[in-house]
Amino acid sequence: MKRVLGFSIVMALLMVSVGAVFAQDEVVIDWWHIQTEPERQAYWEEVAVSFEEANPGVNVEITVLENEAFKSQIVTVMQAGDPPDLFQTWGGGPLWAFAEAGLTRDITEFMDADDSAWRNSFASQAVVDLFGLGEEQYGAPFNFGPVGMWYNADIVEELGFDRENPYETWDEFIEVVEAAQEAGYAPIAVGESEKWPGHFWFAYLALRLGGGEAYEAAFDRSGSFTDQPFVDAYQYIADLVDMGAFQDGFLGMGYGDAGGMFERGEAVFHLMGTWDVGFGPSVCDCEELGEVRQWAKFPVIEGGAGNPTDVFGGGDGFAVGANAPDEAVAFLQYITSAEVQESNTWVLPTHTNNVEAVADNIYGEDWTSAMSEAGVIVSFLDQFYPPALGEAVNDTVETVFAGAATPEEAAQALEDIAVFELEF
């Protein structure tokens, strides 16, 4: 892991930029994040310690929660009116709901201080906007990148396909899937017991089939989630299940289980975000795949309305709780500074003008190219939509994975929730 160095100088500048005069009495920053892997926990602990050393009297208390546990517990503390000072967020609907309930702090004055130095450090204002609402800003993104198709290049080559470009279209992708089955590999690993990994398939399929127009129409209610692109997206998943494209027992396996299968070379594909890099040793007794692990865009669906370059993806960020001290805002600015981000080894901070990070990452050019070429970027549906609707996406996708609902039934169930959440 790269080490985080030179922070005292950076922090002196950051303290001036946010205009804070920190008290000598102890100030506690209650910080929640979901990076449960040991290396990533250690990384964030180091970031916190460096901040504390540069700011005597400031104590960063870290709470680490698994993704699903975090979603549950953050709602509990919010309902009690006791938000953490900094907490993990993906922006969009859930964060906006917290903001409308008065549970977040508006940090716009800090974001735009010093000729907007902080705001202008982000390459994509659209990404920053996910962490605000209207004229108010509640947080900032730490990274943003495309979900893509991770694949084992050695197995792909063994199966007789090009290790650098195993497919372009959906039909070509299915050819690889069928060849993997014949050779005794699990074609695709998915951790459907946690639901959110399965929704990646639905989201990308709907994007390729209907494009951004379908998503926009369903959201602004000029259309519906029962429109054909969404029904067909469920159908594509049902077809994959029927042909045995996913590993045995996928309904009982979580993200870590599926990631472990991929890392051990038992599965050919794993549709996942950029954070999947270096995941292996934390979930299985195996070495990292290294450059055997390759990344490709989601297949093009011939005849689909979506642009082949459109991207489904998202990013991690942190929002500021309503009662957070100024020191928490300074810590957030510190977290999103270029120097801190350059020390991060598992994700590419694509939202900043960080040339060095791109150059040092073997997938950096692919990721930045994917983001820059995308005409439409659809964020994580279970995070962007209002909470009940986001949950309904995951639940309806699971019913199709389980064969418990037809595509039409799943689409109607999602639409029923959308009518209530988006129209009333």
WOJODA-V779825 format. One record per helix or strand of 2 or more residues. SS is the DSSP state (a for helix, b for strand). FROM is the first residue (numbers start at 1). LEN is the number of residues. Records with the same first field share a line. If there is no record, write none. Layout:
SS: FROM-LEN / FROM-LEN
This chain:
a: 7-12 / 38-17 / 67-13 / 93-8 / 108-4 / 113-4 / 119-3 / 125-5 / 153-6 / 170-13 / 192-3 / 196-25 / 228-15 / 250-3 / 255-9 / 274-3 / 280-4 / 290-3 / 326-10 / 338-5 / 355-6 / 364-10 / 381-4 / 387-15 / 407-17
b: 27-7 / 58-7 / 86-4 / 132-2 / 136-2 / 139-3 / 145-2 / 148-5 / 186-3 / 267-6 / 293-4 / 311-4 / 317-5 / 377-2
